Amino acid sequence: MNILVTGVAGFIGFFLAKRLLAEENLVYGIDNLNNYYDINLKHARIAQLQGFNNFTFQYLDLSDRQALSELFITHQFDYVINLAAQAGVRYSLENPHTYVDSNLTGFVNLLEGCRQQQIKHLIFASSSSVYGANTKIPFSTEDDVSQPLSLYAATKRANELMAYTYSHLYQIPTTGLRFFTVYGPWGRPDMAYFSFTKKILSGQPIQIFNYGKMQRDFTYIDDIIEGIVRVIKNLPSSDHSPPYQLYNLGNHRPVELLYFIELLEKYLGKQAQKEFLPMQPGDVPITYADIENLTLATGFEPITPIEVGLEKFVTWYQDYYQSSPK
């Protein structure tokens, strides 16, 4: 298969490309390599992927309409997996225009490319943040998502609606995946588990919002990749009009934040200095994925408990930063 992976220097994009390359697919990866977090980590991921002779990388920003159009004309992609986006709930409070450029303008440019080439399947990243003010748990794709609590969440919900429209108008098989708190080796430094680890090791206090009364459906990166790979070949049923599906992709096991921190302390062999704070704007107290429809469609079940996944992350973190301090 000839597959385009956007955001290939990112956390999920890197691992997905690695899996697809190992299965001998042709992978064309694009990324704008922005400096939202440590650019060295992104370059290190790309360096690993460039060890595969079936991998091609191009520096490209989705908001560059002409360059993206030329890419689709030049390469006849079978599948497109869109993982490129400006991430982060809190950052969207400070830099709203970045989210518009990447998550809205960039996404419609990508949809236009898929329309022009009539690809076999578009898979795109959404987020559990779209559930916003929803209080029903676990979160189901049947739930109301009309009350996003951050601009980031609003752009992700907009992506779902835009993709539905293109799928309806042009009969493009399309699947959206709402990811739930992805973690693991090579992860994003802006995520809490990553920054907690750095601060605990350096003796800095960690900020715990909502006074620790938080639960997250932490999902290990290997489970996320397995879910995506199963979805790639699982085209939306021809009975659907449009051929569009939306799935939660999570661990289906919420973890209390304070237990998560206890595990980090155990694996790091060091106590955290804790600073308890009120809830931040745009945040939610719990995320919890109902994955029943994904399991029925693909047989997917997450298998990595938090105790195993977090220990693997800590091992990687210590190896990576001790051998090559960043």
C-alpha positions in Angstrom: 0.0 0.0 0.0 1.1 3.5 -0.7 0.2 5.5 2.4 0.5 9.2 3.3 1.0 9.9 7.0 0.8 13.5 8.0 2.4 14.6 11.3 4.9 11.8 10.8 7.5 13.5 13.2 4.9 13.5 15.9 4.4 10.9 18.7 1.6 8.8 17.1 2.7 9.5 13.5 6.2 8.2 14.2 5.0 4.9 15.7 2.4 4.4 13.1 4.9 4.9 10.2 7.3 2.6 11.9 4.7 -0.2 12.1 3.5 0.4 8.5 7.1 0.4 7.2 7.9 -2.9 9.0 4.9 -4.4 7.2 6.6 -3.3 3.9 4.2 -0.6 2.9 5.4 2.5 1.1 5.1 5.4 3.6 5.3 9.0 2.5 5.6 11.2 5.6 5.1 14.9 5.9 5.5 17.3 8.9 6.0 21.0 9.4 8.4 20.3 12.3 7.1 23.2 14.3 8.6 24.2 17.7 5.6 23.6 19.9 7.8 21.2 21.8 11.4 20.0 21.6 12.3 19.9 17.9 15.3 17.6 18.7 12.8 14.9 19.7 11.0 15.2 16.3 14.3 15.0 14.4 15.3 11.9 16.4 12.1 10.2 15.4 12.5 11.1 11.7 16.1 9.8 11.8 14.8 6.4 13.0 12.3 6.3 10.2 14.9 7.2 7.6 16.6 3.9 8.3 13.8 2.3 6.2 14.3 2.4 2.4 10.5 2.4 1.8 10.1 5.7 3.7 10.1 9.2 2.1 10.0 12.4 4.2 9.0 15.9 3.1 8.9 19.0 5.1 5.4 20.4 4.4 2.8 22.4 6.2 -0.9 21.4 5.6 -1.8 25.1 5.5 0.3 25.4 2.3 -2.5 24.6 -0.2 -0.4 24.6 -3.3 2.3 22.3 -2.0 -0.2 19.9 -0.6 -2.2 19.8 -3.9 1.0 19.1 -5.8 1.9 16.3 -3.4 -1.5 14.6 -4.1 -1.1 15.0 -7.9 2.5 13.6 -7.9 1.8 10.6 -5.6 -1.2 8.4 -6.0 -1.8 7.5 -2.4 -4.1 4.6 -1.5 -4.6 5.6 2.1 -4.2 8.9 4.0 -3.8 9.0 7.8 -4.0 12.5 9.1 -2.2 12.9 12.4 -1.0 16.4 11.8 -2.6 19.1 14.1 -1.7 21.7 16.6 -2.3 19.8 19.8 -2.8 20.9 23.4 -5.9 22.3 25.2 -4.0 24.9 27.3 -1.9 26.2 24.4 -5.1 27.0 22.4 -5.9 29.6 25.0 -2.7 31.4 24.2 -2.3 30.9 20.5 -5.7 30.5 18.8 -4.6 31.4 15.3 -2.2 28.5 15.2 -5.1 26.1 15.6 -7.1 27.7 12.9 -4.2 27.5 10.4 -3.3 23.9 11.1 -6.5 22.2 12.3 -9.0 24.0 10.1 -7.3 25.5 7.0 -4.8 22.6 6.9 -7.5 20.0 7.2 -9.7 21.3 4.4 -6.7 21.4 2.2 -6.1 17.7 3.0 -9.8 16.9 2.3 -9.4 18.6 -1.1 -6.4 16.4 -1.9 -8.4 13.3 -0.9 -11.3 14.4 -3.1 -9.0 15.0 -6.1 -7.4 11.6 -6.0 -10.4 9.6 -4.7 -8.3 7.7 -2.2 -9.4 4.3 -0.8 -9.7 5.4 2.9 -9.0 8.6 4.9 -8.4 8.1 8.6 -8.0 11.2 10.7 -7.2 12.0 14.4 -9.9 13.5 16.5 -9.7 13.8 20.3 -11.6 12.8 23.5 -11.6 16.6 24.2 -14.6 16.9 21.9 -16.8 15.5 24.7 -16.3 18.8 26.5 -19.0 19.4 29.1 -20.5 15.9 28.6 -21.1 14.3 32.0 -22.3 10.9 30.9 -19.6 8.2 31.3 -18.2 6.3 29.6 -18.1 8.6 26.6 -19.9 7.2 23.6 -19.7 8.4 20.0 -23.5 8.6 20.3 -23.2 11.3 23.0 -23.9 15.0 22.4 -20.6 16.9 21.6 -22.0 20.4 21.1 -20.3 21.9 24.1 -16.5 21.9 23.5 -14.6 23.6 26.4 -11.5 24.7 24.4 -10.7 26.0 20.9 -8.6 22.8 20.4 -11.7 20.7 21.1 -13.8 22.9 18.8 -11.4 22.5 15.9 -11.4 18.7 16.4 -15.2 18.6 16.4 -15.1 20.8 13.3 -12.8 18.2 11.6 -15.3 15.5 12.2 -18.1 17.6 10.6 -15.9 18.6 7.7 -14.8 15.1 7.1 -18.5 13.9 7.2 -19.4 16.5 4.6 -16.7 15.5 2.2 -17.4 11.8 2.7 -21.1 12.6 1.9 -20.5 14.8 -1.1 -17.7 12.7 -2.7 -18.3 9.2 -1.3 -14.8 9.1 0.3 -14.5 6.2 2.8 -13.6 8.1 6.0 -12.9 7.1 9.6 -12.4 9.5 12.5 -10.6 8.3 15.7 -11.1 10.1 19.0 -7.9 9.4 20.9 -7.8 9.2 24.7 -4.7 10.5 26.5 -2.0 8.7 24.5 1.3 8.0 26.4 4.5 6.0 26.1 8.1 6.1 25.0 9.0 8.9 22.5 5.9 10.8 23.8 5.0 14.5 23.7 6.9 16.6 26.3 3.9 18.9 26.7 1.8 16.0 28.2 1.5 15.9 32.0 3.1 12.5 32.4 6.2 13.7 30.5 6.5 17.0 32.4 5.8 15.3 35.7 8.8 12.9 35.1 11.1 15.8 34.2 10.1 17.8 37.3 10.2 14.9 39.7 13.8 14.0 38.6 14.9 17.6 38.9 13.3 18.2 42.3 10.8 20.7 41.0 7.2 20.8 42.2 4.5 19.3 39.9 1.2 21.2 39.5 -1.8 18.9 40.1 -5.0 20.5 38.9 -8.5 20.1 40.4 -6.7 19.2 43.6 -6.0 15.8 42.1 -9.6 14.8 41.5 -8.9 13.9 37.9 -9.2 10.6 36.0 -7.8 9.9 32.6 -8.3 7.0 30.2 -4.5 6.7 29.6 -3.9 4.7 26.4 -0.5 3.1 25.7 1.0 3.9 22.3 1.2 0.3 21.1 -2.6 -0.1 21.7 -3.3 3.1 19.8 -1.2 1.9 16.8 -2.9 -1.5 16.8 -6.3 0.2 16.7 -5.3 2.4 13.8 -3.8 -0.5 11.8 -7.0 -2.5 12.2 -9.1 0.5 11.1 -7.0 1.2 8.0 -8.3 -1.9 6.1 -11.7 -1.8 7.8 -13.5 0.4 5.2 -16.8 1.9 6.4 -19.7 -0.4 5.3 -21.1 0.2 1.8 -24.5 0.3 3.6 -23.4 3.6 5.1 -24.3 6.8 3.2 -21.9 8.5 3.5 -19.2 5.9 4.0 -18.2 7.4 7.3 -17.4 6.0 10.8 -16.4 7.6 14.1 -14.7 5.6 16.9 -13.3 6.1 20.3 -9.8 4.8 20.7 -9.0 4.5 24.4 -7.9 2.1 27.1 -11.5 1.8 28.5 -10.0 2.0 32.0 -9.8 5.5 33.7 -6.9 5.9 36.1 -6.9 8.4 39.0 -4.3 11.0 38.6 -2.9 10.6 42.1 -2.4 6.8 41.5 -0.7 7.6 38.2 1.7 9.9 40.1 2.3 7.2 42.7 3.4 4.9 39.9 5.7 7.5 38.5 7.3 8.0 41.9 7.8 4.2 42.3 9.4 3.8 38.9 11.6 6.9 39.3 12.5 6.0 42.8 11.8 9.6 43.9 9.0 11.4 45.7 7.2 14.2 43.9 6.8 17.7 45.4 3.1 18.3 44.8 1.3 21.7 44.3 -2.5 21.3 44.3 -4.4 23.8 42.2 -8.0 24.4 41.0 -9.2 23.2 37.7 -7.8 25.0 34.7 -10.0 26.6 32.0 -10.8 24.1 29.2 -10.0 21.0 31.3 -12.4 18.2 32.2 -12.4 16.0 35.4 -12.6 12.6 33.7 -12.2 10.9 30.3 -13.5 7.4 29.8 -13.8 5.7 26.4 -16.6 3.4 25.3 -14.9 1.4 22.6 -17.7 -1.1 21.9 -18.3 -0.1 18.3 -14.6 -0.3 17.5 -14.3 -3.7 19.1 -17.3 -5.0 17.2 -16.0 -3.6 13.9 -12.3 -4.6 14.2 -11.9 -7.0 17.2 -9.7 -4.4 18.8 -9.1 -4.6 22.6 -6.4 -2.6 24.5 -4.0 -4.9 26.3 -1.5 -2.7 28.1 -2.3 -1.8 31.8 -1.0 1.5 33.2 1.5 -0.3 35.4 3.2 -1.8 32.4 3.0 1.1 30.0 4.2 3.7 32.5 7.2 1.6 33.5 8.2 1.3 29.8 7.9 5.1 29.4 10.2 5.7 32.4 12.8 3.2 31.2 12.8 5.0 27.8 12.9 8.4 29.3 15.9 7.7 31.5 17.8 6.0 28.6 17.1 8.7 26.1 17.8 11.7 28.3 20.8 10.2 30.1 22.5 9.1 26.9 21.7 12.3 25.1 20.7 15.1 27.4 18.2 17.5 25.8 
